[in-house]
Amino acid sequence: MSTPIYNQTTHQNDGFTGPEGTVVCFGVLSYLQLMLVEQVPIHNGGNTIRQLTDSYGDDAAIVSGMLQQLGQKSKFIPSAVGDDDLGRKVTATVSRLGIPVDVRIDSSVDTVAELSISDPSGARTYFYQRTPELMATLDSADLSPLDNASFLYVDWYDGDHILRAMESAAQSKIPVFMNLESQYLNKEVLAKFAPYTDVCQVSVDQPESNYDMESISSILLHSGIPTALITGGSNGSLSVNSSQKVRITAPKVGVVDGNGAGSCFSASYIYGSLRGWNLERCSRFATAQASLKCRTPGYQVTSVAEGERIADTLQTKVDYHN
């Protein structure tokens, strides 16, 4: 049986509701051990650990926590965690950090485990373990928080398990933000999720990415997704909808930990969108916040005021089209 163990609740305006609504984030809750190193060693080599921290993931959980820091009401609907040591560790972590989630314990599954290794280049190397049985607990998660939602956030890698939440949001005319990562060429994924997606975010800072940002944005708009956000780490971002393209140059920052930067972009964009900001202002703010996040380990978000101050300094190019 799944048992709740605590309740800790601490672009253009395309008809999205205002900031008074709750942003619901739906996805897997995982235990994550964050390791900071000066340099990732060569194969069969070693290096010194600068910091080792118990943390949490996946992206939906991180986005929810970051929205709370920005002052936006959010709620994380998670998968279950196992009745095991990692489940207890991640439960204690999200409780201590005030993540707005009702954790469920299911003794029949094993908690998702992840190890993320970050270095000063801004890159992260990660290892994870998740089972179909654990993923299936998303299918019984309580969707009632969607009743008062202003946005739904989901991650593509949670597969068909997110469709129930996306369909429910669509029926209630709640906009959906999807983290698509590098799956812009995956026709099966796009065909399945694009009909329910209002905003999607793609990352092109992975080594396997061979497409430029503009080509990717065209693929996504052609799939029927109204707004596409392409992030490229130190190369900045490109945000595109049916009427304009916004290119933002990322600020130079002293990188400590790039873990969570993409989630910070997502949370910051949603924050601005719910306040009626246009595409350019949302993209400036999201690019600034994601970059500033890299200065500190973990998931601490810079204040809105500081993010806006840096956003105003960023080089921007806006192209309009019909």
DOTORDO-689871 format. One line per 8 residues: for each residue x, y, z of C-alpha. Coordinates in nm, 2 decimals, always signed. Last residue first. Layout:
REM DOTORDO-689871
X Y Z ~ ...
***
This chain:
REM DOTORDO-689871
+0.42 +3.60 -3.98 ~ +0.77 +3.67 -3.86 ~ +0.94 +3.90 -3.61 ~ +1.31 +3.86 -3.52 ~ +1.43 +3.96 -3.17 ~ +1.80 +3.98 -3.08 ~ +1.92 +4.01 -2.72 ~ +2.24 +4.09 -2.54
+2.18 +4.05 -2.17 ~ +2.20 +4.34 -1.93 ~ +1.83 +4.35 -1.84 ~ +1.83 +3.99 -1.75 ~ +2.11 +4.06 -1.49 ~ +1.88 +4.30 -1.30 ~ +1.58 +4.07 -1.35 ~ +1.76 +3.78 -1.19
+1.88 +3.99 -0.91 ~ +1.52 +4.11 -0.83 ~ +1.38 +3.76 -0.87 ~ +1.63 +3.63 -0.61 ~ +1.89 +3.37 -0.72 ~ +1.78 +3.01 -0.70 ~ +1.94 +2.74 -0.48 ~ +1.93 +2.40 -0.64
+2.25 +2.24 -0.55 ~ +2.60 +2.40 -0.56 ~ +2.62 +2.77 -0.64 ~ +2.74 +2.98 -0.93 ~ +2.55 +2.76 -1.18 ~ +2.22 +2.91 -1.06 ~ +2.32 +3.24 -1.21 ~ +2.32 +3.10 -1.56
+1.97 +2.95 -1.52 ~ +1.84 +3.27 -1.37 ~ +1.98 +3.49 -1.65 ~ +1.85 +3.26 -1.93 ~ +1.50 +3.24 -1.76 ~ +1.48 +3.62 -1.71 ~ +1.58 +3.70 -2.07 ~ +1.35 +3.43 -2.20
+1.05 +3.55 -2.01 ~ +1.12 +3.91 -2.11 ~ +1.15 +3.82 -2.47 ~ +0.84 +3.60 -2.48 ~ +0.61 +3.86 -2.32 ~ +0.55 +3.88 -1.94 ~ +0.20 +3.81 -1.83 ~ +0.28 +3.72 -1.48
+0.22 +3.35 -1.53 ~ +0.47 +3.36 -1.82 ~ +0.74 +3.50 -1.60 ~ +0.72 +3.23 -1.34 ~ +0.69 +2.96 -1.61 ~ +1.01 +3.09 -1.77 ~ +1.19 +3.09 -1.44 ~ +1.08 +2.74 -1.35
+1.20 +2.60 -1.69 ~ +1.53 +2.79 -1.69 ~ +1.59 +2.67 -1.33 ~ +1.52 +2.31 -1.44 ~ +1.78 +2.35 -1.71 ~ +2.03 +2.48 -1.46 ~ +1.96 +2.19 -1.21 ~ +2.32 +2.06 -1.20
+2.55 +2.31 -1.35 ~ +2.76 +2.33 -1.04 ~ +3.05 +2.57 -0.96 ~ +3.05 +2.79 -1.27 ~ +3.19 +3.14 -1.25 ~ +2.95 +3.34 -1.46 ~ +2.95 +3.49 -1.81 ~ +2.60 +3.60 -1.91
+2.41 +3.40 -2.17 ~ +2.33 +3.56 -2.50 ~ +1.95 +3.56 -2.57 ~ +1.79 +3.49 -2.91 ~ +1.42 +3.57 -2.94 ~ +1.23 +3.44 -3.24 ~ +0.88 +3.59 -3.32 ~ +0.53 +3.54 -3.44
+0.44 +3.17 -3.43 ~ +0.66 +3.10 -3.12 ~ +1.03 +3.08 -3.07 ~ +1.28 +3.10 -2.78 ~ +1.65 +3.07 -2.85 ~ +1.90 +3.04 -2.56 ~ +2.25 +3.11 -2.45 ~ +2.57 +2.96 -2.58
+2.69 +2.90 -2.22 ~ +2.43 +2.64 -2.18 ~ +2.25 +2.58 -2.51 ~ +1.88 +2.61 -2.43 ~ +1.60 +2.59 -2.69 ~ +1.25 +2.70 -2.59 ~ +0.97 +2.62 -2.82 ~ +0.62 +2.78 -2.81
+0.31 +2.66 -2.99 ~ +0.39 +2.29 -3.02 ~ +0.23 +2.16 -3.34 ~ +0.50 +1.93 -3.47 ~ +0.60 +2.21 -3.72 ~ +0.67 +2.43 -3.42 ~ +0.91 +2.17 -3.28 ~ +1.09 +2.10 -3.60
+1.13 +2.47 -3.67 ~ +1.28 +2.52 -3.32 ~ +1.53 +2.25 -3.38 ~ +1.64 +2.40 -3.71 ~ +1.68 +2.74 -3.54 ~ +1.88 +2.59 -3.25 ~ +2.14 +2.42 -3.47 ~ +2.13 +2.04 -3.50
+2.41 +1.80 -3.42 ~ +2.34 +1.73 -3.06 ~ +2.52 +1.41 -2.94 ~ +2.75 +1.60 -2.70 ~ +2.46 +1.74 -2.50 ~ +2.43 +2.12 -2.48 ~ +2.13 +2.13 -2.71 ~ +1.86 +2.12 -2.44
+1.49 +2.14 -2.55 ~ +1.21 +2.30 -2.36 ~ +0.84 +2.27 -2.46 ~ +0.55 +2.50 -2.42 ~ +0.18 +2.44 -2.50 ~ +0.20 +2.06 -2.50 ~ -0.10 +1.83 -2.52 ~ -0.10 +1.75 -2.90
+0.29 +1.74 -2.88 ~ +0.30 +1.44 -2.65 ~ +0.25 +1.13 -2.85 ~ +0.35 +1.25 -3.20 ~ +0.65 +1.42 -3.05 ~ +0.77 +1.11 -2.86 ~ +0.72 +0.88 -3.16 ~ +0.89 +1.13 -3.40
+1.21 +1.14 -3.18 ~ +1.40 +1.41 -3.36 ~ +1.34 +1.68 -3.09 ~ +1.43 +1.43 -2.81 ~ +1.72 +1.61 -2.67 ~ +1.56 +1.74 -2.35 ~ +1.18 +1.74 -2.40 ~ +1.08 +1.91 -2.07
+0.72 +1.97 -2.13 ~ +0.51 +2.27 -2.01 ~ +0.14 +2.22 -2.02 ~ -0.13 +2.49 -2.02 ~ -0.44 +2.42 -1.82 ~ -0.75 +2.41 -2.04 ~ -0.93 +2.17 -1.80 ~ -0.95 +1.90 -2.06
-0.59 +1.97 -2.15 ~ -0.48 +1.94 -1.79 ~ -0.65 +1.60 -1.76 ~ -0.49 +1.48 -2.08 ~ -0.15 +1.59 -1.96 ~ -0.19 +1.42 -1.62 ~ -0.30 +1.09 -1.78 ~ -0.02 +1.12 -2.04
+0.25 +1.14 -1.78 ~ +0.28 +0.76 -1.73 ~ +0.33 +0.71 -2.11 ~ +0.69 +0.81 -2.08 ~ +0.86 +0.95 -1.76 ~ +1.14 +1.06 -1.99 ~ +0.93 +1.33 -2.14 ~ +0.93 +1.54 -1.82
+0.61 +1.72 -1.70 ~ +0.50 +2.06 -1.58 ~ +0.14 +2.16 -1.55 ~ +0.03 +2.52 -1.53 ~ -0.23 +2.74 -1.35 ~ -0.36 +2.46 -1.13 ~ -0.66 +2.47 -0.90 ~ -0.82 +2.13 -0.99
-0.48 +2.00 -1.10 ~ -0.40 +1.94 -0.73 ~ -0.66 +1.65 -0.76 ~ -0.42 +1.44 -0.97 ~ -0.36 +1.18 -0.70 ~ -0.09 +0.94 -0.81 ~ -0.21 +0.59 -0.92 ~ -0.04 +0.59 -1.26
+0.27 +0.74 -1.12 ~ +0.32 +0.42 -0.92 ~ +0.40 +0.25 -1.26 ~ +0.74 +0.42 -1.27 ~ +0.84 +0.22 -0.96 ~ +0.74 -0.11 -1.11 ~ +0.91 -0.03 -1.43 ~ +1.24 +0.02 -1.24
+1.47 +0.31 -1.21 ~ +1.85 +0.33 -1.17 ~ +2.06 +0.64 -1.25 ~ +2.41 +0.75 -1.35 ~ +2.51 +1.11 -1.42 ~ +2.78 +1.32 -1.57 ~ +2.74 +1.69 -1.54 ~ +2.88 +1.97 -1.74
+2.92 +2.33 -1.63 ~ +3.29 +2.33 -1.69 ~ +3.34 +2.36 -1.31 ~ +3.25 +1.99 -1.26 ~ +2.93 +1.81 -1.16 ~ +2.88 +1.44 -1.09 ~ +2.52 +1.32 -1.05 ~ +2.45 +0.99 -0.89
+2.09 +0.87 -0.91 ~ +1.87 +0.62 -0.72 ~ +1.50 +0.55 -0.78 ~ +1.35 +0.41 -0.46 ~ +1.28 +0.04 -0.48 ~ +0.92 -0.08 -0.51 ~ +0.68 -0.32 -0.32 ~ +0.71 -0.13 +0.01
+0.54 +0.18 -0.13 ~ +0.59 +0.50 +0.06 ~ +0.42 +0.81 -0.07 ~ +0.56 +1.16 -0.02 ~ +0.31 +1.45 -0.03 ~ +0.50 +1.73 -0.19 ~ +0.57 +2.10 -0.16 ~ +0.95 +2.09 -0.12
+1.04 +2.25 +0.21 ~ +1.41 +2.18 +0.21 ~ +1.41 +1.97 +0.52 ~ +1.11 +1.77 +0.41 ~ +1.26 +1.72 +0.06 ~ +1.58 +1.59 +0.23 ~ +1.42 +1.37 +0.49 ~ +1.21 +1.20 +0.23
+1.51 +1.15 +0.01 ~ +1.70 +0.98 +0.29 ~ +1.41 +0.76 +0.39 ~ +1.35 +0.64 +0.04 ~ +1.73 +0.58 +0.00 ~ +1.72 +0.36 +0.31 ~ +1.42 +0.16 +0.20 ~ +1.04 +0.16 +0.21
+1.05 +0.26 -0.15 ~ +0.95 +0.59 -0.30 ~ +0.62 +0.66 -0.47 ~ +0.59 +0.87 -0.78 ~ +0.54 +1.23 -0.72 ~ +0.28 +1.51 -0.75 ~ +0.48 +1.83 -0.68 ~ +0.28 +2.14 -0.59
+0.36 +2.50 -0.67 ~ +0.29 +2.86 -0.55 ~ +0.53 +3.10 -0.71 ~ +0.76 +3.30 -0.48 ~ +1.08 +3.24 -0.67 ~ +1.19 +2.98 -0.40 ~ +0.86 +2.79 -0.45 ~ +0.92 +2.78 -0.82
+1.26 +2.63 -0.75 ~ +1.12 +2.35 -0.54 ~ +0.86 +2.26 -0.81 ~ +1.13 +2.27 -1.09 ~ +1.35 +2.04 -0.89 ~ +1.07 +1.78 -0.83 ~ +0.97 +1.79 -1.20 ~ +1.34 +1.76 -1.30
+1.41 +1.43 -1.10 ~ +1.54 +1.46 -0.84 ~ +1.67 +1.48 -0.48 ~ +1.98 +1.56 -0.27 ~ +2.23 +1.40 -0.03 ~ +2.55 +1.59 -0.07 ~ +2.92 +1.52 -0.15 ~ +3.16 +1.81 -0.20
+3.51 +1.86 -0.33 ~ +3.56 +1.50 -0.43 ~ +3.92 +1.43 -0.54 ~ +4.00 +1.25 -0.86 ~ +4.04 +0.90 -1.01 ~ +4.14 +0.71 -1.32 ~ +4.00 +0.40 -1.49 ~ +3.85 +0.62 -1.76
+3.98 +0.97 -1.73 ~ +3.88 +1.17 -1.43 ~ +3.60 +1.43 -1.42 ~ +3.76 +1.75 -1.30 ~ +3.73 +1.98 -1.00 ~ +3.47 +1.75 -0.85 ~ +3.12 +1.81 -0.70 ~ +2.91 +1.50 -0.62
+2.54 +1.52 -0.58 ~ +2.37 +1.20 -0.45 ~ +2.02 +1.19 -0.58 ~ +1.72 +1.01 -0.43 ~ +1.44 +1.01 -0.68 ~ +1.09 +1.15 -0.70 ~ +0.94 +1.07 -1.04 ~ +0.70 +1.31 -1.22
+0.42 +1.57 -1.21 ~ +0.48 +1.94 -1.14 ~ +0.17 +2.14 -1.06 ~ +0.20 +2.52 -1.08 ~ -0.06 +2.65 -0.84 ~ -0.28 +2.95 -0.94 ~ -0.24 +3.30 -0.79 ~ +0.03 +3.38 -1.05
-0.22 +3.45 -1.33 ~ -0.40 +3.22 -1.57 ~ -0.25 +3.15 -1.92 ~ -0.46 +3.31 -2.20 ~ -0.16 +3.33 -2.43 ~ +0.02 +3.59 -2.21 ~ +0.33 +3.63 -2.42 ~ +0.58 +3.51 -2.32
+0.55 +2.61 +0.24 ~ +0.36 +2.32 +0.17 ~ +0.51 +2.02 +0.34 ~ +0.26 +1.73 +0.37 ~ +0.39 +1.42 +0.54 ~ +0.39 +1.04 +0.54 ~ +0.15 +0.95 +0.26 ~ +0.11 +0.57 +0.25
+0.11 +0.36 -0.07 ~ +0.00 +0.00 +0.00
***
